[in-house]
């Protein structure tokens, strides 16, 4: 018989062996909340200090579209001239079409990067003065060639060219520690790219003019020879109708003249077009959006960085709490084995210290 003062003992509920209740999992977190909060706050503070010490980075963006050949008579004649060159066994590719990927790759070419690096830009830290980009991005003063190579490597990392396949538009992004400098470098790269392609097109036109000029002289001489051959035939055979052999020879001469006339006319037209294109100075790029100084920095994103550091610190604190619980449980439930493990660790540490 039990009295009212005696405590009532509740029997433990049988459960599956090895099961852990939710409260048993949460209890270590409640007991170690100071460690978790301290770790999270410490990580957030360290991240905030690191992000505050980092220099801001600004990204300037510009986009352009390359000139594409249309279906005009000019492009048709150039295509015909390319086919004619192939028939003549010259293997010359006179097509003027260039894909946007070519321009994107050209932005990272060695010559273009070197030209940008030696260009003088306004110094963001000293108003009114201009310095080469090599100095502004802090390339160490070494041998000139080594310095240019290092500057080109850095500028390649700080620039990115992307191509939109459906529209053929090329976007250039430049990262600098100064917003104005980033925009100036981006616009300068597009200016140099346009200048390079303009010279390249004029150079191609010069080669086309030289090729067509040489071939035009030969084609004119061949046409004149064919016409003289036909004239001699007509003077020798005034009445050739009715003779199968003479009629066949007359048709051969007439067909040769028609072919040589077609070649002569094609080369004449292409030669005039190449002469016009050689002195043409219209831009080969259409700038859609010129680069402007960005108002906001790209990185560091301090709020996001501190938030991520706080979350990672919380996870680290929780891991440390559960690691402490696990170590205490190992010591309690497997004391002999744990002590043997500790002894082995101490022995290995002593051997390592003596070997040094």
Buried (B, 14 or more C-beta within 10 A) or exposed (E): EEEEEEEEEEEEEEEEEEEEEEEEEEEBBEEBEEBBEEBBBBBBBEBBEBBEEEEBBBBBBBBBBBBEBEEEEBBEBBBBBBEBBEEEEEEBEBEBEBEBEEBBEBBBBEEBBBBBBEBEBBBBEEEEEEEBBBBBBEBEEEEEEEBBBBBBEBBEEBBBBEBEEEEBBBBBBBBBBBBBBBBBBBBBBBBBBBBBBBEEBBEBBBBBBEBBEEBBEEBBEBBEEBBEBBEEBEEEBEEBEEEEEBEEBBEEBEEBBEEBBEBBEBBBBBBBBBBEBBEEEEBBBEBEEBBBEBEEBBBBEBEEBBEBBBEBBBBBBBEBBBEBBEEEEEEEEEEEEBEEEEEEEEEEEEEEEEEE
